[in-house]
Amino acid sequence: MGISKAGFVREKPTLAQVLIQLSPFYWQGDASWKWNTKVPLWTGSGEMEAFCELFFDNLATLLGVTGSAVSHVGYGLIAAGFRAPPAAYNTQIAIEWEKMYYEWHIPACGIALVFGNVWFAWLATRLATKENRLDVTAQPYGMNTTVIFITIYAMTLPALELAQKKYNIWSGMSPEELAANPPSQAEYVIQARKAAEYGWKVSVSVNFIIGLFEVLGFFLGDLIRWALPTAAVYVPLAGVGFTWLAFSPMISIAKEPIMCFLPFIIVVTGFFGNVRYPVYGKITFPIALMAIGFSTIFGWAGGCKHDTTLDIKYSNPCTFADEFTSVASFYNGVNPSNGMAYETCQGTDGNRAKIAWDTFAFKGDIFGGFGKGIGGLSESALMSDWAAPAILFGMIGFLGTMTCVESAEAAGDKYPMAEVMIVDGLGTMIGAIFGGMFGTSVYIGHPVHKALGAKIGYSLLNGVAFLFLLSSGMFAWLYNVIPGCANGAILVFVGLLLSRQAFEESPPRHYPCLLLGLMPFICNLMQLESKGNHSVNMGVQMMAPAGGVVFG
């Protein structure tokens, strides 16, 4: 399956030509702004494959960052036993944080996604009109994976830790004083709510600034692309693709092979080997949907259940001392409410799924954060600490958008850099206004959808599907129904394909540059996984303190 013409070389314009193209209206020229209805809305199985790939790609990101934001940051780090007492206050912060995440933040992501998906479908029809052809593919649009993971640990976690101390009115009391005069649950809820809302406001405000930076910097995209060699533009794509989209999910797949390996093989043979599973005539079963289905079936059939009593010994990567933990605790984590290990892994626990449905599905304060989060922009004390890093993270997203436009052009669809950047930023800002903490962006993977023969229908359907899913309150339940590695196989495929494209579109003499560019991303993964005592990826965890040497 070819994604583009190998050896594609972009014709380098003169600086004068680049300066003329900086206007967001230059690309449009005299072409019509109307929706070109001649562009096919649906092309059959290829469109369906593209929709499933984009939908589950975005879903994988949302499920992954939910695990980081709610399970790891909230219940794992903020409610950790090493925090200053009272423990009930710390746990309540995690509870309030989870509510804001699902009721305020997640629905806002649905608004941002439908905005971007519809816009880029419209842009594809305008490209068809401009170039008088119908073989166009809409730029995929989704969650800004790279920036999200960075901001969770670099901005959200520090903000919650600061708020935890700021609103802990019992911090000076000894355990004996707390026992003699225990605070009421209502007092815990009030203070915890303030702390969680502070962390949420910081995250939303940072998200808004990131979007604003991309809108205001739209004119820089073509200038940077003109000045830099192709390999330099592709390094972010290859780094994110190989490290975060391919290698990171592969860890989860390798950890639970009974549940995850067959879906992985289905994805690899289906997309790389072009193996199809006919249903009727030319209709084939979507590869991504089949992989998700098998993983979910195996998981709920007990594929990742682990013994809660059998102990295993491992070497602590920080102290190098021998420690013991149950097999279930090692693989599945610990329930923060009772300190007991989960018997089965995330996404296959019926009790957790039922609680999520009863708590969030079609109920709660949906869109309750509209307009509240960006109020943090007016708080000078709050923004003085977080505005500068937000601009840096905006630059990372900015470079990612450039790479995606370059990738689409290599596949045959030349989209306007300035407009794409403006729309990316607007989508992120709209999400922030509605209460969203995560940015959205034109998505890596356009060549994949182009090769599948997709046009614009997959993009429109993706936006509508996520608007319903994320604003209905069902996402919390879905997080507890689909195993994490179910989406991981799809991400591995996308990551490897994007890494391959980086080499195909760069001259051989720049290959060392691409390989060198992968290393900071790998180091970043090692650093994040080695921080915090609640990571269970012990093999990865050992790489940082051991200087990169894996031992067990």
C-alpha positions as CSV (number, residue, x, y, z in Angstrom):
1,M,0.0,0.0,0.0
2,G,1.8,3.1,-1.2
3,I,1.2,6.3,0.7
4,S,2.9,8.7,-1.7
5,K,5.4,8.7,-4.5
6,A,8.7,7.8,-3.0
7,G,11.3,10.4,-3.4
8,F,8.8,13.2,-3.6
9,V,10.7,16.5,-3.7
10,R,8.9,19.7,-2.9
11,E,9.6,22.5,-5.4
12,K,11.2,25.2,-3.4
13,P,9.7,28.6,-4.1
14,T,11.6,31.8,-3.9
15,L,11.4,33.9,-0.8
16,A,9.3,36.4,-2.7
17,Q,6.8,33.7,-3.6
18,V,6.6,32.6,0.0
19,L,5.9,36.1,1.3
20,I,3.0,36.4,-1.1
21,Q,1.6,33.2,0.1
22,L,1.5,34.3,3.7
23,S,-2.0,35.7,3.4
24,P,-4.6,33.2,4.5
25,F,-6.7,34.2,1.5
26,Y,-3.9,33.8,-1.1
27,W,-4.4,30.0,-1.6
28,Q,-8.2,30.4,-2.3
29,G,-7.6,33.0,-5.0
30,D,-10.6,33.2,-7.3
31,A,-11.9,29.7,-6.6
32,S,-15.4,29.2,-5.2
33,W,-15.9,29.1,-1.4
34,K,-19.0,26.9,-1.9
35,W,-19.2,23.3,-0.8
36,N,-18.4,21.2,-3.9
37,T,-21.2,18.6,-3.9
38,K,-19.5,16.7,-6.7
39,V,-16.9,15.3,-4.2
40,P,-18.2,11.8,-3.2
41,L,-19.5,11.8,0.4
42,W,-18.9,8.0,0.7
43,T,-16.7,5.7,-1.3
44,G,-17.5,2.4,0.3
45,S,-15.3,0.1,2.3
46,G,-12.3,2.4,1.9
47,E,-14.2,5.3,3.5
48,M,-15.4,3.0,6.3
49,E,-11.8,1.8,6.9
50,A,-10.7,5.4,7.1
51,F,-13.4,6.3,9.5
52,C,-12.7,3.4,11.7
53,E,-8.9,4.2,11.7
54,L,-9.5,7.9,12.5
55,F,-12.2,7.2,15.0
56,F,-10.3,4.6,16.9
57,D,-7.1,6.5,16.6
58,N,-8.7,9.5,18.3
59,L,-10.4,7.1,20.8
60,A,-7.1,5.5,21.6
61,T,-5.7,9.0,22.4
62,L,-8.6,9.9,24.6
63,L,-8.6,6.6,26.4
64,G,-4.8,6.8,26.9
65,V,-4.8,10.4,28.2
66,T,-7.8,9.6,30.4
67,G,-5.8,6.9,32.1
68,S,-3.0,9.4,32.6
69,A,-5.2,12.4,33.8
70,V,-7.7,10.5,35.9
71,S,-6.1,7.2,37.0
72,H,-2.5,8.2,37.2
73,V,-2.5,11.9,38.0
74,G,-5.7,12.0,40.0
75,Y,-6.0,8.8,42.0
76,G,-2.4,7.7,41.5
77,L,-0.4,10.8,42.4
78,I,-2.7,13.4,44.0
79,A,-4.4,10.9,46.2
80,A,-1.2,9.0,46.9
81,G,-0.4,8.0,50.5
82,F,2.8,10.1,50.6
83,R,0.8,13.3,50.3
84,A,0.4,15.5,53.4
85,P,-2.7,14.5,55.4
86,P,-5.6,14.4,55.6
87,A,-5.9,11.4,53.2
88,A,-9.6,11.9,52.8
89,Y,-9.1,15.4,51.4
90,N,-6.5,14.1,48.9
91,T,-8.9,11.4,47.7
92,Q,-11.7,13.9,47.4
93,I,-9.6,16.0,45.1
94,A,-9.2,13.0,42.8
95,I,-13.0,12.4,42.9
96,E,-13.8,16.1,42.1
97,W,-11.1,16.1,39.4
98,E,-12.7,13.0,37.8
99,K,-16.1,14.7,37.8
100,M,-14.8,17.8,36.1
101,Y,-12.9,15.8,33.6
102,Y,-15.9,13.8,32.4
103,E,-18.6,16.4,32.8
104,W,-16.8,19.6,31.7
105,H,-13.7,18.7,29.7
106,I,-14.8,15.6,27.7
107,P,-17.9,17.2,26.2
108,A,-15.9,20.3,25.2
109,C,-13.6,18.0,23.2
110,G,-16.6,16.8,21.2
111,I,-17.4,20.4,20.2
112,A,-13.8,21.0,19.1
113,L,-13.7,17.8,17.1
114,V,-16.9,18.4,15.2
115,F,-15.8,21.9,14.3
116,G,-12.5,20.8,12.8
117,N,-13.8,17.7,11.0
118,V,-16.5,19.6,9.3
119,W,-14.2,22.5,8.4
120,F,-11.5,20.2,6.8
121,A,-14.2,18.3,4.8
122,W,-15.3,21.7,3.4
123,L,-11.7,22.6,2.7
124,A,-11.2,19.4,0.7
125,T,-14.2,20.2,-1.5
126,R,-12.7,23.7,-2.1
127,L,-9.4,22.0,-3.1
128,A,-11.4,19.9,-5.5
129,T,-12.9,23.0,-7.1
130,K,-9.6,24.9,-7.1
131,E,-7.7,22.0,-8.9
132,N,-10.7,20.7,-10.9
133,R,-10.4,17.1,-9.6
134,L,-12.4,14.9,-7.3
135,D,-9.7,12.6,-5.9
136,V,-9.2,14.7,-2.8
137,T,-9.0,13.5,0.8
138,A,-9.9,15.6,3.8
139,Q,-7.2,16.3,6.3
140,P,-7.9,14.1,9.3
141,Y,-8.5,16.1,12.5
142,G,-8.3,15.0,16.1
143,M,-6.7,15.3,19.5
144,N,-3.2,16.8,19.7
145,T,-1.6,13.7,21.1
146,T,1.9,15.1,21.7
147,V,1.0,18.3,23.4
148,I,-1.7,16.7,25.5
149,F,0.7,14.2,27.2
150,I,3.2,16.9,27.7
151,T,0.8,19.4,29.3
152,I,-0.8,16.7,31.6
153,Y,2.5,16.1,33.3
154,A,4.2,19.5,32.8
155,M,1.2,21.8,33.6
156,T,-1.8,20.0,35.0
157,L,0.0,17.8,37.6
158,P,2.0,20.7,39.0
159,A,-1.1,22.9,39.1
160,L,-3.0,20.3,41.0
161,E,-0.1,19.8,43.4
162,L,0.0,23.5,44.0
163,A,-3.7,23.7,44.5
164,Q,-3.6,20.7,46.9
165,K,-1.3,22.6,49.2
166,K,-3.1,25.9,48.7
167,Y,-6.5,24.7,49.8
168,N,-5.4,22.2,52.4
169,I,-6.6,24.2,55.5
170,W,-5.6,21.3,57.7
171,S,-1.9,21.2,56.7
172,G,-0.6,22.4,60.0
173,M,-2.5,19.9,62.1
174,S,-0.9,16.7,63.4
175,P,-2.6,13.3,62.9
176,E,-3.6,13.4,66.6
177,E,-5.3,16.8,66.2
178,L,-7.1,15.5,63.1
179,A,-8.3,12.4,64.9
180,A,-9.5,14.5,67.9
181,N,-11.3,17.0,65.6
182,P,-12.0,15.3,62.3
183,P,-13.3,17.6,59.6
184,S,-16.7,16.8,58.1
185,Q,-17.1,15.3,54.7
186,A,-18.7,18.5,53.5
187,E,-15.6,20.5,54.5
188,Y,-13.5,18.1,52.5
189,V,-15.7,18.4,49.4
190,I,-15.6,22.2,49.5
191,Q,-11.8,22.5,49.7
192,A,-11.2,19.6,47.3
193,R,-13.6,21.2,44.8
194,K,-11.6,24.4,44.9
195,A,-8.3,22.6,44.4
196,A,-9.6,20.5,41.5
197,E,-11.1,23.6,39.8
198,Y,-7.8,25.5,40.2
199,G,-6.0,22.7,38.3
200,W,-8.8,22.6,35.7
201,K,-8.6,26.4,35.2
202,V,-4.9,26.3,34.7
203,S,-5.2,23.5,32.1
204,V,-8.0,25.3,30.2
205,S,-6.2,28.6,30.2
206,V,-3.0,27.0,28.9
207,N,-5.0,25.2,26.2
208,F,-6.5,28.5,25.1
209,I,-3.1,30.2,24.9
210,I,-1.7,27.3,22.9
211,G,-4.5,27.8,20.3
212,L,-4.1,31.5,20.3
213,F,-0.4,31.1,19.6
214,E,-1.1,29.0,16.6
215,V,-3.7,31.4,15.2
216,L,-1.4,34.4,15.6
217,G,1.6,32.5,14.2
218,F,-0.1,31.3,11.0
219,F,2.2,33.4,8.8
220,L,5.3,31.6,10.1
221,G,4.5,28.2,8.8
222,D,5.4,28.7,5.1
223,L,8.5,30.7,6.1
224,I,9.8,27.9,8.3
225,R,9.0,25.3,5.7
226,W,10.9,27.3,3.1
227,A,13.9,27.7,5.3
228,L,14.3,24.2,6.6
229,P,15.2,21.0,4.8
230,T,12.5,18.3,4.5
231,A,14.1,16.0,7.1
232,A,13.9,18.8,9.7
233,V,10.1,19.2,9.1
234,Y,9.6,15.4,9.3
235,V,11.5,14.8,12.5
236,P,8.5,15.7,14.8
237,L,6.3,13.4,12.8
238,A,8.8,10.5,12.9
239,G,9.5,11.1,16.6
240,V,5.9,11.1,17.7
241,G,5.0,8.3,15.3
242,F,7.7,5.9,16.3
243,T,7.9,6.7,20.1
244,W,4.4,7.6,21.2
245,L,2.2,6.0,18.6
246,A,4.2,2.8,17.9
247,F,6.6,2.0,20.7
248,S,4.6,3.1,23.7
249,P,1.4,1.1,22.9
250,M,3.6,-1.9,22.0
251,I,4.6,-2.0,25.7
252,S,0.9,-2.6,26.7
253,I,0.5,-5.2,23.9
254,A,3.6,-7.1,25.0
255,K,2.4,-7.0,28.6
256,E,-0.9,-8.7,27.9
257,P,-0.3,-11.0,24.8
258,I,-3.3,-13.2,25.4
259,M,-5.6,-10.3,25.0
260,C,-3.6,-8.1,22.7
261,F,-1.4,-10.0,20.3
262,L,-4.0,-11.4,17.9
263,P,-5.6,-7.9,17.4
264,F,-2.1,-6.6,16.7
265,I,-1.5,-9.2,14.1
266,I,-4.8,-8.4,12.5
267,V,-3.9,-4.8,12.2
268,V,-0.3,-5.4,10.8
269,T,-1.4,-8.0,8.2
270,G,-4.5,-6.0,7.3
271,F,-2.9,-2.6,6.7
272,F,0.7,-3.5,5.8
273,G,-0.1,-6.9,4.1
274,N,-3.4,-5.8,2.6
275,V,-5.2,-8.8,4.0
276,R,-9.0,-8.3,3.9
277,Y,-11.9,-10.1,5.4
278,P,-14.9,-10.2,2.9
279,V,-18.4,-9.9,4.3
280,Y,-20.5,-9.7,1.1
281,G,-19.3,-9.0,-2.4
282,K,-16.8,-6.1,-2.3
283,I,-17.8,-5.2,1.3
284,T,-15.1,-6.1,3.8
285,F,-15.0,-6.1,7.6
286,P,-13.1,-3.0,8.8
287,I,-9.7,-4.0,10.1
288,A,-9.7,-1.6,13.0
289,L,-13.2,-2.6,14.2
290,M,-12.2,-6.3,14.0
291,A,-9.1,-5.7,16.1
292,I,-11.0,-3.8,18.7
293,G,-13.7,-6.5,18.8
294,F,-11.3,-9.4,19.3
295,S,-9.3,-7.5,22.0
296,T,-12.5,-6.7,23.9
297,I,-13.8,-10.3,23.7
298,F,-10.5,-11.7,24.9
299,G,-10.4,-9.1,27.7
300,W,-13.9,-9.7,29.0
301,A,-13.3,-13.5,28.7
302,G,-10.6,-13.2,31.3
303,G,-7.5,-12.6,29.1
304,C,-5.9,-10.2,31.6
305,K,-7.1,-11.5,34.9
306,H,-4.2,-11.9,37.4
307,D,-3.8,-13.6,40.8
308,T,-4.4,-11.2,43.7
309,T,-2.4,-13.3,46.2
310,L,0.6,-14.6,44.3
311,D,3.6,-12.4,45.0
312,I,6.4,-11.6,42.6
313,K,9.8,-10.1,43.5
314,Y,11.4,-7.2,41.5
315,S,14.2,-4.8,42.0
316,N,13.1,-1.3,42.8
317,P,14.7,1.0,40.1
318,C,15.3,3.8,42.6
319,T,16.8,1.9,45.6
320,F,17.8,-1.4,43.8
321,A,16.3,-3.2,46.8
322,D,14.2,-6.3,46.4
323,E,10.5,-5.6,46.8
324,F,7.4,-7.7,46.6
325,T,4.0,-7.1,45.1
326,S,1.1,-9.2,44.0
327,V,0.8,-10.2,40.3
328,A,-2.5,-8.3,40.0
329,S,-1.1,-5.2,41.6
330,F,1.8,-5.2,39.3
331,Y,-0.3,-5.5,36.1
332,N,-3.6,-4.0,37.0
333,G,-3.0,-1.4,39.7
334,V,-4.6,-0.8,43.1
335,N,-8.1,0.4,44.0
336,P,-7.5,3.7,45.8
337,S,-10.7,3.3,47.8
338,N,-9.6,0.1,49.6
339,G,-5.9,-0.4,48.8
340,M,-6.7,-3.8,47.2
341,A,-5.3,-4.9,43.8
342,Y,-7.7,-5.0,40.9
343,E,-8.2,-8.6,39.7
344,T,-8.5,-7.6,36.0
345,C,-7.1,-4.8,33.9
346,Q,-8.6,-1.5,32.9
347,G,-11.5,-1.9,30.5
348,T,-12.5,-5.4,31.6
349,D,-13.9,-4.8,35.1
350,G,-17.7,-5.1,35.2
351,N,-18.0,-3.3,38.5
352,R,-16.1,-0.3,37.4
353,A,-18.0,-0.2,34.1
354,K,-21.4,-0.2,36.0
355,I,-20.3,2.6,38.3
356,A,-19.2,4.7,35.4
357,W,-22.5,4.2,33.6
358,D,-24.6,5.0,36.7
359,T,-22.5,8.1,37.5
360,F,-22.0,9.8,34.1
361,A,-24.1,8.3,31.3
362,F,-26.7,10.8,30.1
363,K,-26.5,12.7,33.4
364,G,-24.3,15.2,35.3
365,D,-23.3,18.8,34.7
366,I,-22.6,18.4,31.0
367,F,-21.0,21.6,29.5
368,G,-21.0,23.0,33.0
369,G,-17.6,24.5,32.4
370,F,-18.6,26.7,29.5
371,G,-16.9,30.0,29.8
372,K,-15.6,29.3,33.3
373,G,-12.2,27.9,32.5
374,I,-10.8,30.7,30.4
375,G,-11.7,33.0,33.4
376,G,-8.3,31.9,34.6
377,L,-6.7,34.2,31.9
378,S,-7.8,37.2,34.0
379,E,-6.2,35.9,37.1
380,S,-2.7,37.4,37.1
381,A,-1.5,35.2,40.0
382,L,-2.5,32.1,38.1
383,M,-1.2,33.0,34.7
384,S,2.2,34.4,35.8
385,D,3.4,30.9,36.5
386,W,1.8,29.2,33.4
387,A,1.7,31.6,30.5
388,A,5.3,31.2,29.3
389,P,5.4,27.4,29.2
390,A,2.0,27.5,27.4
391,I,3.7,29.4,24.5
392,L,6.4,26.8,24.3
393,F,3.8,24.0,24.1
394,G,2.0,26.0,21.5
395,M,5.2,26.0,19.4
396,I,5.3,22.2,19.6
397,G,1.8,22.0,18.3
398,F,2.6,24.6,15.7
399,L,5.5,22.4,14.3
400,G,3.2,19.3,14.3
401,T,0.7,21.1,12.1
402,M,3.4,22.1,9.7
403,T,4.5,18.4,9.4
404,C,0.9,17.3,8.7
405,V,0.5,19.8,5.9
406,E,3.8,18.7,4.4
407,S,2.7,15.0,4.7
408,A,-0.6,15.7,2.9
409,E,1.2,17.5,0.1
410,A,3.6,14.6,-0.4
411,A,0.5,12.4,-0.7
412,G,-1.0,14.6,-3.4
413,D,-3.2,17.1,-1.6
414,K,-1.7,20.6,-1.3
415,Y,-3.6,22.4,1.5
416,P,-3.0,26.1,2.6
417,M,-0.6,26.2,5.5
418,A,-2.0,29.5,6.9
419,E,-5.6,28.4,6.9
420,V,-4.8,25.0,8.4
421,M,-2.9,26.7,11.3
422,I,-5.7,29.2,11.9
423,V,-8.4,26.5,12.0
424,D,-6.2,24.3,14.3
425,G,-5.9,27.2,16.7
426,L,-9.5,28.1,16.5
427,G,-10.6,24.5,17.2
428,T,-8.4,24.5,20.3
429,M,-9.7,27.9,21.5
430,I,-13.3,26.8,20.9
431,G,-12.7,23.7,23.0
432,A,-11.2,25.8,25.8
433,I,-14.1,28.2,25.8
434,F,-16.4,25.2,26.3
435,G,-14.1,23.9,29.1
436,G,-11.7,21.7,27.3
437,M,-8.1,21.1,28.6
438,F,-6.8,19.3,25.5
439,G,-5.9,20.9,22.2
440,T,-7.0,19.6,18.8
441,S,-5.0,19.6,15.6
442,V,-5.0,18.5,12.0
443,Y,-4.1,14.8,12.4
444,I,-1.1,12.8,11.2
445,G,-2.2,10.0,9.0
446,H,-3.6,11.8,5.8
447,P,-1.6,9.5,3.5
448,V,-3.2,6.5,5.2
449,H,-6.7,7.7,4.4
450,K,-5.7,8.8,0.9
451,A,-4.4,5.3,0.2
452,L,-7.6,3.8,1.4
453,G,-9.5,5.9,-1.2
454,A,-11.4,8.0,1.4
455,K,-12.8,11.5,0.5
456,I,-14.7,13.5,3.0
457,G,-17.4,11.3,4.5
458,Y,-15.0,9.7,7.1
459,S,-14.2,13.1,8.5
460,L,-17.8,14.3,8.8
461,L,-18.9,11.0,10.4
462,N,-15.9,11.2,12.8
463,G,-17.0,14.6,14.0
464,V,-20.6,13.7,14.5
465,A,-19.8,10.4,16.2
466,F,-17.5,12.1,18.8
467,L,-19.9,14.9,19.4
468,F,-22.6,12.4,20.5
469,L,-20.2,10.1,22.4
470,L,-18.4,12.8,24.3
471,S,-21.4,15.0,25.1
472,S,-23.7,12.1,26.2
473,G,-21.6,11.1,29.2
474,M,-21.0,7.6,27.7
475,F,-17.3,8.1,27.4
476,A,-16.6,7.3,31.1
477,W,-18.4,4.0,30.6
478,L,-16.5,3.3,27.3
479,Y,-13.2,3.9,29.1
480,N,-14.2,1.1,31.4
481,V,-15.4,-1.3,28.7
482,I,-12.6,-1.2,26.0
483,P,-9.2,-2.5,27.0
484,G,-6.4,0.0,26.6
485,C,-4.4,-2.2,24.2
486,A,-7.4,-2.6,21.9
487,N,-6.6,0.7,20.3
488,G,-2.9,0.3,20.7
489,A,-2.5,-1.9,17.7
490,I,-4.0,0.7,15.4
491,L,-1.6,3.4,16.8
492,V,1.4,1.1,16.2
493,F,0.4,0.8,12.5
494,V,-0.1,4.6,12.2
495,G,3.2,5.4,14.0
496,L,5.2,3.0,11.8
497,L,3.6,4.3,8.6
498,L,4.4,7.9,9.5
499,S,8.0,7.0,10.4
500,R,8.3,5.2,7.0
501,Q,7.0,8.3,5.2
502,A,9.7,10.5,6.9
503,F,12.4,8.3,5.3
504,E,10.7,8.1,1.9
505,E,10.4,11.9,1.6
506,S,13.9,12.7,2.8
507,P,17.1,12.3,0.8
508,P,19.3,9.4,2.0
509,R,22.0,11.7,3.3
510,H,19.6,13.0,5.9
511,Y,18.7,9.6,7.3
512,P,21.1,10.1,10.2
513,C,19.3,13.4,11.0
514,L,16.0,11.5,11.2
515,L,17.4,8.8,13.4
516,L,19.1,11.4,15.7
517,G,15.7,13.2,15.9
518,L,14.0,10.1,17.3
519,M,16.3,10.1,20.3
520,P,14.9,13.1,22.2
521,F,11.4,11.6,21.9
522,I,12.6,8.2,23.3
523,C,14.4,10.0,26.1
524,N,11.2,11.9,26.9
525,L,9.3,8.7,27.2
526,M,11.9,7.2,29.5
527,Q,11.9,10.3,31.7
528,L,8.1,10.4,32.0
529,E,7.9,6.6,32.7
530,S,10.6,6.8,35.4
531,K,8.9,9.5,37.3
532,G,6.3,8.8,40.0
533,N,6.1,5.6,42.1
534,H,2.9,4.4,40.4
535,S,4.2,3.4,37.0
536,V,4.0,-0.3,36.5
537,N,6.0,-0.4,33.4
538,M,9.0,-1.6,35.3
539,G,11.1,-2.6,32.3
540,V,10.7,0.9,30.9
541,Q,11.1,2.4,34.4
542,M,14.5,0.8,34.8
543,M,15.9,2.3,31.7
544,A,16.3,5.9,33.0
545,P,18.0,5.2,36.3
546,A,20.1,2.4,34.8
547,G,21.5,4.7,32.1
548,G,19.5,3.0,29.4
549,V,20.4,-0.6,30.3
550,V,17.4,-2.9,30.8
551,F,17.8,-5.4,33.5
552,G,15.4,-7.6,35.5
